[in-house]
Amino acid sequence: MKYTFAFILSFCALTLFAQKNYFMLVGTYTSAGSEGIYVYDFNTTTAQSKPVSSVKTANPSFLAISPNGKYVYAVNEGADTKIKGGRVASFSFNNITGELVALNNQSSGGNNPCYITTDKAGKWVIVGNYSSGTLAVLPVAKNGILDTAVTKIQHIGQSVNTERQNESHVHSTVLSPDNKFLFVPDLGIDKVMVYRFDNTKGYITAAASPFVMTKPGSGPRHFVFHPNKKYAYLVEELTGGISAYRYMAKSGQLNLIQNISTLPPEYMGNAGSADIHVSPDGKFLYASNRGESNTIAIFSIDKKSGILTSVGHQSTMGKTPRNFNFDPSGNFLLVANQNSDEIVIFKIDRITGLLTDTGKRIAVSKPVCIKWVKRENNQ
């Protein structure tokens, strides 16, 4: 009886742990009915969700969460014609009630900010500005309020696609796992710029190997590290490629080991590749394709070499999958289909990496970014 009782207690504890709820924050474009950022309660066991709150802010197309979960930062992408240049907005977040409260906003240091991240200590916010080809580092006060930028960098150059690459277009700002290097894919110049990051003063300077070139016309967009910190992967918007790199943590150097297409073999349309993520267990990589494809490309990752092997392609069951993300349990993949106004929830097969449509949907106008915050009062 003691064994049975202990087993029941253990089973109940595991069930309760698995049923933790998280807050899901959704950034949107506000041109067609959306008000700004939306907060949902999401159950990681059932994939059920319900709306909790929202806050008005213009075109919060990318979000970043502070390490302690108490603050949210959003770009205001090309948001307000009355404001010259892009803005970055700061909000306090109540991780018990799910309420957002606006704190302040600052210049993003350029035009049309499209990506934002925080450093590992929560002291700095780094934003990339697409149209102006600039990036900026903003200090964060203890109360989450943003100060004016201490560092601004302007990229200069162009590449072979005359319609999309006549000038620099910074598309993301990604810090290394150790917080020492900053990687900046630039769609306009076909380079991933590499900077040393001074997390005491917020300064960035060119690394020993200051950039890595991509194929001409590829259009570097988003960048992600493998959980083992040995590999990094870049999705290229214009050609639909993924460049896989071996990462040298001491120097910040990237060594190319592979380039592979994200597009289905029979697809002949525009690529429009957008987002890229490695599964929490490090076994699979996923990338989204927009254009007329509207698919998620799925790859297995060789744990010894970092090499990708195509597993398949999953329809996103919607239009324009700009962003997607795993839920905190790693059991579900949620796709923000921008132009069909809903988030589609897929179940992940942990063995094959393949996706199955759960049939669950979250209706929201122009969803383009998904982030997570753990609830303090998990049940």
C-alpha positions as CSV (number, residue, x, y, z in Angstrom):
1,M,0.0,0.0,0.0
2,K,2.9,2.4,0.8
3,Y,4.3,1.8,-2.7
4,T,0.9,2.4,-4.3
5,F,0.3,5.6,-2.3
6,A,3.7,6.9,-3.1
7,F,3.1,6.1,-6.8
8,I,-0.2,8.0,-6.8
9,L,1.4,11.0,-5.1
10,S,4.2,11.0,-7.7
11,F,1.8,10.7,-10.6
12,C,-0.3,13.6,-9.2
13,A,2.7,15.8,-8.7
14,L,3.9,15.1,-12.3
15,T,0.4,15.8,-13.6
16,L,0.2,19.1,-11.7
17,F,3.6,20.1,-12.9
18,A,2.7,19.3,-16.5
19,Q,-0.5,21.3,-16.4
20,K,1.2,24.6,-15.5
21,N,-0.2,27.6,-17.3
22,Y,1.8,30.3,-18.9
23,F,1.0,33.7,-20.3
24,M,1.4,34.0,-24.0
25,L,2.0,37.5,-25.4
26,V,1.2,38.2,-29.0
27,G,2.6,41.2,-30.9
28,T,0.6,42.4,-33.9
29,Y,0.3,44.9,-36.7
30,T,-2.3,47.4,-35.9
31,S,-3.4,48.5,-39.3
32,A,-6.5,46.3,-39.6
33,G,-8.3,46.2,-36.2
34,S,-5.7,45.1,-33.7
35,E,-5.0,47.4,-30.8
36,G,-1.5,46.2,-29.9
37,I,-0.2,43.5,-27.6
38,Y,-2.6,40.7,-26.5
39,V,-2.1,38.4,-23.5
40,Y,-3.5,34.9,-23.2
41,D,-3.6,32.2,-20.6
42,F,-2.2,29.0,-22.2
43,N,-2.3,25.5,-20.7
44,T,0.8,23.5,-21.8
45,T,-1.0,20.1,-21.3
46,T,-4.2,20.8,-23.2
47,A,-3.1,23.6,-25.5
48,Q,-6.3,25.4,-24.4
49,S,-6.1,29.2,-24.2
50,K,-8.2,32.1,-23.2
51,P,-7.7,35.9,-23.5
52,V,-6.6,37.8,-20.4
53,S,-5.7,41.3,-21.3
54,S,-4.4,43.7,-24.0
55,V,-2.7,47.0,-24.2
56,K,-2.7,49.6,-27.0
57,T,0.5,50.3,-28.7
58,A,1.2,50.9,-32.4
59,N,2.6,48.0,-34.5
60,P,4.3,46.0,-31.8
61,S,5.7,43.6,-34.5
62,F,8.4,42.2,-32.2
63,L,8.5,41.7,-28.4
64,A,11.2,41.0,-25.9
65,I,10.7,39.8,-22.3
66,S,13.0,40.8,-19.4
67,P,14.8,37.9,-17.8
68,N,12.7,38.3,-14.6
69,G,9.4,38.4,-16.6
70,K,8.4,41.7,-15.1
71,Y,8.9,43.9,-18.2
72,V,8.0,43.7,-21.8
73,Y,9.6,45.7,-24.6
74,A,8.1,46.2,-28.0
75,V,9.1,47.9,-31.2
76,N,6.7,50.3,-32.8
77,E,7.4,49.6,-36.4
78,G,6.6,52.5,-38.7
79,A,3.8,53.2,-36.2
80,D,3.0,56.8,-36.1
81,T,3.4,59.4,-38.9
82,K,3.4,62.1,-36.2
83,I,6.6,60.6,-34.8
84,K,9.8,60.9,-36.8
85,G,11.7,57.6,-36.8
86,G,10.9,54.4,-35.0
87,R,10.1,54.0,-31.3
88,V,10.6,51.3,-28.6
89,A,8.0,51.0,-25.9
90,S,8.4,49.6,-22.3
91,F,5.7,48.0,-20.2
92,S,5.5,46.5,-16.8
93,F,4.0,43.1,-16.7
94,N,2.1,41.6,-13.8
95,N,2.8,37.8,-14.0
96,I,0.0,37.0,-11.6
97,T,-2.9,38.9,-13.4
98,G,-1.4,39.2,-16.9
99,E,-1.9,42.9,-17.0
100,L,0.4,45.2,-19.0
101,V,1.0,48.9,-18.1
102,A,2.8,51.3,-20.3
103,L,5.9,52.8,-18.8
104,N,7.6,54.9,-21.5
105,N,9.1,54.9,-25.0
106,Q,12.3,56.0,-26.6
107,S,13.7,56.5,-30.1
108,S,14.8,53.2,-31.7
109,G,17.7,55.0,-33.3
110,G,16.4,54.5,-36.8
111,N,13.3,53.8,-39.0
112,N,11.0,50.8,-38.9
113,P,12.4,48.8,-36.0
114,C,11.7,45.1,-36.6
115,Y,13.5,43.2,-33.9
116,I,14.3,43.7,-30.2
117,T,16.1,41.7,-27.6
118,T,17.3,42.0,-24.0
119,D,20.7,41.0,-22.6
120,K,21.0,38.2,-20.2
121,A,21.1,40.5,-17.1
122,G,18.1,42.6,-18.2
123,K,20.3,45.8,-18.2
124,W,20.1,46.5,-21.9
125,V,17.7,46.5,-24.8
126,I,19.1,46.1,-28.3
127,V,16.9,47.0,-31.3
128,G,17.4,46.6,-35.1
129,N,15.9,49.1,-37.5
130,Y,15.1,47.7,-40.9
131,S,14.6,50.7,-43.2
132,S,17.6,52.7,-41.9
133,G,20.0,49.8,-41.5
134,T,20.8,50.8,-37.9
135,L,20.9,49.2,-34.5
136,A,20.9,50.8,-31.1
137,V,21.6,49.8,-27.5
138,L,19.3,51.3,-24.8
139,P,19.8,51.2,-21.0
140,V,17.1,49.7,-18.8
141,A,16.5,51.3,-15.4
142,K,15.7,49.1,-12.4
143,N,12.0,49.9,-12.8
144,G,12.0,48.8,-16.5
145,I,12.0,52.3,-17.9
146,L,14.1,52.8,-21.0
147,D,16.7,55.5,-21.3
148,T,18.1,57.0,-24.5
149,A,20.5,54.9,-26.6
150,V,24.1,54.8,-25.5
151,T,25.3,53.1,-28.8
152,K,24.1,53.5,-32.4
153,I,25.6,51.7,-35.3
154,Q,24.9,52.4,-39.0
155,H,25.5,49.7,-41.6
156,I,26.5,50.7,-45.1
157,G,26.3,48.7,-48.3
158,Q,24.2,46.9,-50.8
159,S,23.9,43.6,-52.7
160,V,22.7,42.0,-55.9
161,N,18.9,42.1,-55.6
162,T,18.2,45.7,-56.8
163,E,14.6,45.6,-55.5
164,R,15.4,44.5,-51.9
165,Q,19.1,45.1,-51.4
166,N,19.9,48.7,-52.6
167,E,20.9,49.6,-49.0
168,S,21.4,48.0,-45.5
169,H,18.4,46.4,-43.8
170,V,19.1,45.2,-40.3
171,H,16.7,42.3,-39.6
172,S,17.6,41.0,-36.1
173,T,19.9,41.5,-33.2
174,V,20.9,38.2,-31.4
175,L,23.2,37.9,-28.4
176,S,25.5,34.9,-27.9
177,P,24.6,32.5,-25.1
178,D,27.4,34.0,-22.9
179,N,26.2,37.6,-23.6
180,K,29.6,38.5,-25.0
181,F,28.9,38.8,-28.8
182,L,26.1,40.4,-30.8
183,F,25.1,38.9,-34.2
184,V,23.2,41.1,-36.6
185,P,21.9,39.6,-39.9
186,D,21.6,42.3,-42.5
187,L,19.3,41.5,-45.4
188,G,20.5,44.4,-47.5
189,I,24.2,43.6,-47.5
190,D,24.2,39.8,-47.3
191,K,26.3,39.8,-44.2
192,V,25.9,38.7,-40.6
193,M,27.8,41.4,-38.7
194,V,29.6,40.2,-35.5
195,Y,30.2,42.6,-32.6
196,R,31.7,42.3,-29.1
197,F,29.2,43.4,-26.5
198,D,30.3,45.3,-23.4
199,N,27.5,44.4,-20.9
200,T,28.8,46.9,-18.4
201,K,28.6,50.0,-20.6
202,G,26.4,48.9,-23.5
203,Y,29.1,49.5,-26.1
204,I,29.5,47.3,-29.2
205,T,32.7,47.0,-31.2
206,A,33.7,44.9,-34.2
207,A,34.8,41.4,-33.4
208,A,38.1,39.9,-34.6
209,S,36.1,38.4,-37.5
210,P,33.7,41.3,-38.0
211,F,31.2,39.6,-40.3
212,V,30.4,36.5,-42.3
213,M,29.3,36.8,-45.9
214,T,26.2,34.9,-47.2
215,K,25.4,33.9,-50.8
216,P,24.8,37.0,-52.9
217,G,21.0,37.8,-52.9
218,S,20.2,35.5,-50.0
219,G,19.0,38.1,-47.6
220,P,20.0,37.2,-44.0
221,R,17.0,37.5,-41.7
222,H,16.8,35.6,-38.3
223,F,19.6,33.8,-36.4
224,V,19.4,31.2,-33.7
225,F,21.9,29.2,-31.5
226,H,21.6,25.5,-30.9
227,P,21.1,24.7,-27.1
228,N,24.5,23.0,-27.0
229,K,26.1,26.4,-28.0
230,K,28.3,24.7,-30.6
231,Y,26.2,25.6,-33.7
232,A,24.1,28.5,-35.0
233,Y,21.6,28.7,-37.9
234,L,20.6,31.6,-40.2
235,V,17.4,31.7,-42.2
236,E,17.7,33.7,-45.5
237,E,14.6,35.5,-46.6
238,L,15.2,36.0,-50.3
239,T,16.4,32.6,-51.4
240,G,14.8,30.4,-48.7
241,G,18.1,29.0,-47.5
242,I,19.5,28.1,-44.1
243,S,23.1,28.5,-43.4
244,A,24.5,26.3,-40.7
245,Y,27.6,27.4,-38.8
246,R,30.0,25.9,-36.3
247,Y,30.3,28.5,-33.5
248,M,33.6,29.4,-31.9
249,A,32.6,30.8,-28.5
250,K,35.9,32.4,-27.6
251,S,36.2,34.5,-30.7
252,G,32.6,34.8,-31.9
253,Q,33.6,33.4,-35.2
254,L,31.1,31.5,-37.5
255,N,32.4,28.7,-39.8
256,L,30.0,27.7,-42.5
257,I,29.3,23.9,-42.6
258,Q,26.1,23.7,-44.7
259,N,23.5,25.6,-46.8
260,I,20.2,23.9,-47.3
261,S,16.8,25.0,-48.7
262,T,13.7,25.4,-46.6
263,L,11.4,25.2,-49.6
264,P,9.4,22.2,-50.7
265,P,11.1,20.5,-53.7
266,E,8.2,21.2,-56.1
267,Y,7.8,24.9,-55.0
268,M,8.7,27.5,-57.6
269,G,7.4,30.7,-56.1
270,N,8.9,33.4,-54.0
271,A,10.6,32.3,-50.8
272,G,9.8,34.9,-48.2
273,S,11.4,32.8,-45.4
274,A,10.9,34.4,-42.1
275,D,11.6,32.8,-38.7
276,I,13.8,30.0,-37.4
277,H,13.9,28.0,-34.1
278,V,15.6,24.9,-32.7
279,S,13.5,22.7,-30.6
280,P,14.3,22.8,-26.8
281,D,15.7,19.3,-26.9
282,G,18.1,20.3,-29.7
283,K,16.9,17.5,-32.0
284,F,15.1,19.5,-34.7
285,L,15.1,22.8,-36.5
286,Y,12.1,24.6,-37.9
287,A,11.8,27.5,-40.3
288,S,8.8,29.4,-41.7
289,N,8.1,30.2,-45.4
290,R,5.7,32.9,-46.5
291,G,5.2,33.8,-50.2
292,E,2.7,31.3,-51.7
293,S,4.3,28.4,-49.8
294,N,3.0,29.1,-46.3
295,T,4.9,26.1,-44.8
296,I,7.1,25.2,-41.9
297,A,10.2,23.4,-43.0
298,I,11.3,20.6,-40.6
299,F,14.9,19.4,-40.2
300,S,16.6,16.9,-38.0
301,I,20.0,18.0,-36.5
302,D,22.9,15.7,-36.3
303,K,24.1,16.0,-32.7
304,K,27.8,15.4,-33.6
305,S,28.1,17.6,-36.6
306,G,25.2,20.1,-36.5
307,I,24.3,19.1,-40.1
308,L,20.6,19.4,-41.1
309,T,18.6,16.7,-42.9
310,S,15.1,17.6,-44.3
311,V,12.3,15.7,-42.5
312,G,9.4,17.4,-44.3
313,H,7.2,20.4,-44.8
314,Q,4.0,21.3,-42.9
315,S,1.3,23.6,-44.2
316,T,0.7,26.4,-41.7
317,M,-3.0,26.1,-42.3
318,G,-3.0,29.9,-43.0
319,K,-1.4,32.8,-44.8
320,T,2.0,34.5,-44.1
321,P,3.6,32.7,-41.2
322,R,5.9,35.5,-40.1
323,N,6.7,34.2,-36.7
324,F,6.2,30.9,-34.7
325,N,7.3,29.6,-31.4
326,F,7.3,26.5,-29.1
327,D,5.2,26.5,-26.0
328,P,7.2,26.2,-22.8
329,S,6.6,22.4,-22.5
330,G,8.1,21.8,-26.0
331,N,5.0,19.8,-26.9
332,F,3.3,22.4,-29.2
333,L,4.4,24.7,-32.0
334,L,2.3,27.8,-32.5
335,V,2.3,29.6,-35.8
336,A,1.3,33.3,-36.2
337,N,-0.3,33.5,-39.6
338,Q,-0.3,37.2,-40.2
339,N,-2.7,37.5,-43.1
340,S,-5.3,34.9,-42.1
341,D,-5.6,36.5,-38.6
342,E,-5.1,33.5,-36.4
343,I,-2.5,31.5,-34.5
344,V,-2.6,27.8,-35.4
345,I,-1.5,25.2,-32.8
346,F,0.4,22.1,-33.8
347,K,1.4,19.0,-31.7
348,I,5.1,18.1,-32.1
349,D,6.1,14.5,-32.4
350,R,9.2,14.4,-30.2
351,I,10.6,11.4,-32.1
352,T,10.1,12.4,-35.7
353,G,9.8,16.2,-35.3
354,L,6.7,16.2,-37.5
355,L,3.7,18.4,-36.8
356,T,0.1,17.5,-36.4
357,D,-2.7,20.1,-36.5
358,T,-4.5,20.1,-33.1
359,G,-7.5,21.9,-34.6
360,K,-7.1,24.6,-32.0
361,R,-7.0,28.2,-33.2
362,I,-6.5,31.6,-31.6
363,A,-8.2,34.4,-33.5
364,V,-6.3,37.7,-33.4
365,S,-5.8,40.4,-36.1
366,K,-2.4,40.4,-37.8
367,P,-0.4,38.3,-35.3
368,V,3.4,38.4,-35.9
369,C,5.2,37.6,-32.7
370,I,4.7,35.1,-29.9
371,K,6.5,35.2,-26.5
372,W,6.0,33.5,-23.1
373,V,6.0,34.4,-19.4
374,K,5.7,32.0,-16.6
375,R,2.8,32.6,-14.3
376,E,3.7,33.2,-10.6
377,N,0.5,31.4,-9.5
378,N,0.7,28.3,-11.6
379,Q,-2.0,25.7,-10.8
